[in-house]
Amino acid sequence: MATTGFSVQRTTIRSPRQIPPSSVARRLVVGLSPLLALYVVYTLIRWLLASRGESVGVKHAMWLLDFERWLGIDWEQSLQQRALDHLWLIKAANIYYVYGFLPVLIVAAVLSAWRAPAAFEQWRRVFAISLGLALPGYAFFPLAPPRLLPASHGYVDTLLLYGPRYYGDATGSSFFNAYGSLPSTVNVYAAMPSMHVAWSVIAGILLCAVLAGRWWMRLIAVVHPTLMSGAVVVTANHYLLDVVAGLIVLLAAIWLSRRWQRRKSDHPGTLATSH
């Protein structure tokens, strides 16, 4: 099915019983393997860039906070302080930050590759482009998140204090380094841009495509990234401008993907021979 836009389309979805298991497995492997490989490369590049963050991450954070103050949107600390008055809210934000990000994105990708392949192909391309666009930010503007600023700034590392300890305990031991057995591959200074919210938008749209025709899924597609926006801020993992930058990256990726799609439609023979 030819598509040129990025709206959620109504498609005829065959019952899982009508699709041979071998065809489903092949579609998932072919569709998801490049994404997995690309994400591994993305993670490794972020890790290789981590060393610069220790020396300039806090300085960049001061610049960013000064800029937010000038814009009148330095709301992170006040938002977190209000949330800290309600322990249930902080714990819910912690859980959403951890389990509402990659797990939901992976489930949305698997379901859409299986049940809505046209939408999956569109947004897989957007996701891949956004990976590439985000890397220069991590390379040239390593940024200490609020939770890593000196205590005098008043931010609380809620994941460390209340769990789940996604980034590890006080010694840095976490799932990502086999609880201290391996070097960590996490770059804690890769905060600008924040892709948590941007990729939550993609996850929401993919879930809409899988369950097309259900009005409440459209609501979830809006609520999910909105809740993630709140979670990344009140857990002191990102600044507001990190979120804005991530959404700008997403919009740029959509624009580039649509240009590529138009060029492919206008010159099918040229692009076919170039691959």
C-alpha positions as CSV (number, residue, x, y, z in Angstrom):
1,M,0.0,0.0,0.0
2,A,1.5,3.3,-1.1
3,T,1.6,6.1,1.5
4,T,2.9,9.6,1.4
5,G,1.8,11.1,4.6
6,F,2.2,10.5,8.3
7,S,-1.4,10.4,9.5
8,V,-2.6,7.2,11.1
9,Q,-4.4,5.3,8.3
10,R,-7.2,2.9,8.5
11,T,-6.0,-0.4,7.1
12,T,-7.6,-3.8,6.8
13,I,-5.9,-5.9,9.4
14,R,-6.0,-9.6,8.9
15,S,-6.7,-11.9,11.9
16,P,-3.5,-13.4,13.4
17,R,-5.0,-16.8,12.5
18,Q,-5.0,-15.9,8.8
19,I,-1.2,-15.0,8.8
20,P,1.1,-18.0,8.7
21,P,3.4,-18.0,11.7
22,S,6.5,-18.2,9.5
23,S,5.4,-15.1,7.6
24,V,4.9,-13.2,10.9
25,A,8.3,-14.3,12.2
26,R,10.0,-13.3,9.0
27,R,8.3,-9.9,9.0
28,L,9.3,-9.2,12.6
29,V,12.9,-10.3,12.1
30,V,13.4,-8.4,8.8
31,G,11.6,-5.3,10.2
32,L,13.2,-5.1,13.6
33,S,16.7,-6.3,13.1
34,P,18.0,-3.1,11.4
35,L,16.5,-1.1,14.2
36,L,18.1,-3.1,16.9
37,A,21.5,-2.9,15.2
38,L,21.1,0.8,14.7
39,Y,20.2,1.3,18.3
40,V,23.2,-0.7,19.5
41,V,25.5,1.6,17.3
42,Y,23.7,4.7,18.7
43,T,24.2,3.5,22.3
44,L,27.9,2.8,21.7
45,I,28.5,6.2,20.1
46,R,26.8,7.9,23.0
47,W,29.0,5.9,25.4
48,L,32.2,6.9,23.4
49,L,31.2,10.5,23.8
50,A,30.6,10.2,27.6
51,S,34.1,11.3,28.7
52,R,33.5,15.0,27.6
53,G,30.5,15.2,29.9
54,E,32.4,15.1,33.1
55,S,34.4,18.2,32.3
56,V,31.8,20.4,30.6
57,G,28.4,18.9,31.5
58,V,27.7,21.0,34.5
59,K,29.0,24.2,32.8
60,H,26.6,23.6,29.9
61,A,23.8,23.0,32.4
62,M,24.4,26.4,33.9
63,W,24.2,28.0,30.5
64,L,21.0,26.2,29.8
65,L,19.4,27.2,33.1
66,D,20.4,30.8,32.5
67,F,18.8,30.7,29.1
68,E,15.6,29.1,30.5
69,R,15.6,31.8,33.2
70,W,15.9,34.5,30.5
71,L,13.0,32.8,28.6
72,G,11.0,32.6,31.9
73,I,10.6,28.8,31.7
74,D,13.0,27.6,34.4
75,W,10.2,25.6,36.0
76,E,12.0,22.3,36.7
77,Q,12.9,22.7,40.3
78,S,9.5,24.1,41.3
79,L,7.7,21.3,39.5
80,Q,9.8,18.7,41.2
81,Q,9.4,20.3,44.6
82,R,5.6,20.2,44.2
83,A,5.7,16.6,43.1
84,L,7.9,15.6,46.1
85,D,5.1,16.7,48.4
86,H,3.2,13.6,47.1
87,L,5.4,10.5,47.3
88,W,3.0,8.4,45.3
89,L,3.3,10.9,42.4
90,I,7.1,10.7,42.4
91,K,7.1,6.9,42.5
92,A,4.6,6.8,39.7
93,A,6.8,9.2,37.7
94,N,9.8,7.0,38.3
95,I,8.0,3.9,37.1
96,Y,6.6,5.7,34.1
97,Y,10.1,7.0,33.2
98,V,11.6,3.6,33.3
99,Y,8.9,1.2,32.1
100,G,6.9,3.7,29.9
101,F,9.9,4.3,27.6
102,L,11.8,1.5,25.9
103,P,9.3,-1.3,26.9
104,V,6.4,0.6,25.4
105,L,8.4,1.5,22.3
106,I,9.5,-2.1,21.7
107,V,5.9,-3.4,22.2
108,A,4.6,-0.8,19.8
109,A,7.3,-1.6,17.2
110,V,6.6,-5.4,17.4
111,L,2.8,-5.0,17.2
112,S,3.0,-2.6,14.3
113,A,5.5,-4.6,12.4
114,W,3.1,-7.5,12.8
115,R,-0.3,-5.8,12.4
116,A,0.3,-2.5,10.7
117,P,3.4,-2.9,8.5
118,A,2.8,0.3,6.4
119,A,2.8,2.5,9.5
120,F,5.8,0.6,10.9
121,E,7.9,1.2,7.8
122,Q,7.1,4.9,7.8
123,W,7.9,5.5,11.5
124,R,10.9,3.1,11.4
125,R,12.5,5.5,8.9
126,V,11.6,8.5,11.1
127,F,13.1,6.8,14.1
128,A,16.3,5.9,12.3
129,I,16.7,9.5,11.1
130,S,16.1,10.9,14.5
131,L,18.8,8.7,15.9
132,G,21.3,10.3,13.6
133,L,20.1,13.8,14.2
134,A,20.3,13.4,18.0
135,L,24.0,12.3,18.1
136,P,25.5,15.7,17.3
137,G,23.8,17.1,20.3
138,Y,25.4,14.5,22.6
139,A,28.8,15.1,20.9
140,F,28.9,18.9,20.9
141,F,26.7,19.7,23.9
142,P,27.2,17.2,26.7
143,L,24.8,18.2,29.4
144,A,24.5,17.2,33.1
145,P,20.9,16.5,33.9
146,P,19.4,18.3,36.9
147,R,19.8,15.2,39.1
148,L,23.6,15.4,38.7
149,L,24.0,19.1,39.6
150,P,25.5,20.0,42.9
151,A,23.2,19.6,45.8
152,S,23.1,23.4,46.3
153,H,20.8,23.6,43.2
154,G,18.1,21.7,45.1
155,Y,17.3,18.8,42.7
156,V,16.7,15.3,43.9
157,D,17.7,12.1,42.1
158,T,14.3,10.4,42.6
159,L,15.3,7.2,40.8
160,L,18.3,6.8,43.2
161,L,16.2,7.7,46.2
162,Y,13.0,5.8,45.6
163,G,13.8,3.4,42.7
164,P,13.7,1.7,40.4
165,R,17.4,2.5,40.1
166,Y,17.5,2.6,36.3
167,Y,20.9,4.3,36.2
168,G,22.3,2.3,39.1
169,D,23.0,2.8,42.8
170,A,25.4,5.2,44.4
171,T,28.3,3.3,43.0
172,G,26.9,3.2,39.5
173,S,26.1,-0.5,39.5
174,S,23.1,-1.2,37.3
175,F,21.6,-3.6,34.8
176,F,23.5,-1.8,32.0
177,N,26.9,-2.8,33.4
178,A,25.9,-6.3,34.7
179,Y,25.7,-4.7,38.2
180,G,29.4,-3.7,38.3
181,S,30.8,-6.6,36.3
182,L,31.2,-4.7,33.1
183,P,32.0,-1.1,32.1
184,S,28.8,1.0,31.9
185,T,27.5,1.8,28.4
186,V,25.3,4.6,29.7
187,N,26.2,8.2,28.9
188,V,24.5,10.1,31.7
189,Y,25.5,13.4,30.0
190,A,23.4,12.6,26.9
191,A,20.5,14.8,27.9
192,M,20.2,17.2,25.0
193,P,18.1,16.4,23.1
194,S,15.8,14.2,25.1
195,M,14.4,11.5,22.9
196,H,12.2,10.1,25.7
197,V,9.2,12.2,24.7
198,A,10.0,12.2,21.0
199,W,10.1,8.4,20.8
200,S,7.0,8.2,23.0
201,V,5.2,10.2,20.3
202,I,6.3,7.5,17.8
203,A,5.2,4.7,20.1
204,G,1.7,6.3,20.5
205,I,1.3,6.7,16.8
206,L,2.3,3.1,16.1
207,L,-0.2,1.9,18.8
208,C,-2.9,4.0,17.1
209,A,-2.1,2.3,13.7
210,V,-2.3,-1.2,15.3
211,L,-5.7,-0.4,16.9
212,A,-7.1,1.8,14.1
213,G,-10.7,2.8,14.6
214,R,-10.6,2.9,18.4
215,W,-11.0,6.5,19.5
216,W,-9.4,5.9,22.9
217,M,-6.2,4.9,21.2
218,R,-5.9,8.4,19.8
219,L,-6.3,9.7,23.3
220,I,-3.5,7.4,24.5
221,A,-1.3,8.6,21.7
222,V,-1.5,12.1,23.1
223,V,-1.6,11.2,26.8
224,H,1.5,8.9,26.7
225,P,4.1,11.5,25.5
226,T,2.4,14.1,27.7
227,L,2.9,11.9,30.8
228,M,6.4,11.2,29.7
229,S,7.1,14.9,29.5
230,G,6.1,15.3,33.1
231,A,8.1,12.2,34.2
232,V,11.4,13.3,32.7
233,V,11.1,16.7,34.4
234,V,9.9,15.7,37.9
235,T,12.5,12.9,38.1
236,A,15.2,15.5,37.4
237,N,16.4,13.6,34.3
238,H,15.8,16.4,31.8
239,Y,15.3,20.1,31.4
240,L,12.3,21.6,29.6
241,L,14.5,22.6,26.7
242,D,15.8,19.1,26.4
243,V,12.2,18.0,25.7
244,V,11.6,20.8,23.2
245,A,14.9,19.9,21.4
246,G,13.8,16.3,21.2
247,L,10.5,17.3,19.6
248,I,12.3,19.5,17.1
249,V,14.6,16.6,16.2
250,L,11.5,14.5,15.7
251,L,9.8,17.1,13.4
252,A,13.1,17.4,11.4
253,A,13.2,13.6,11.0
254,I,9.6,13.6,9.8
255,W,10.3,16.3,7.3
256,L,13.4,14.5,6.0
257,S,11.6,11.2,5.8
258,R,8.8,12.8,3.8
259,R,11.2,14.4,1.4
260,W,12.9,11.1,0.9
261,Q,9.4,9.5,0.3
262,R,8.5,12.2,-2.3
263,R,11.8,11.8,-4.1
264,K,11.3,8.0,-4.1
265,S,7.8,8.5,-5.6
266,D,9.0,11.0,-8.2
267,H,12.1,9.1,-9.2
268,P,11.5,5.4,-8.5
269,G,14.1,4.1,-11.0
270,T,16.9,6.3,-9.7
271,L,16.5,5.3,-6.1
272,A,16.0,1.7,-6.9
273,T,19.3,1.5,-8.7
274,S,21.1,3.3,-5.9
275,H,20.3,0.7,-3.3
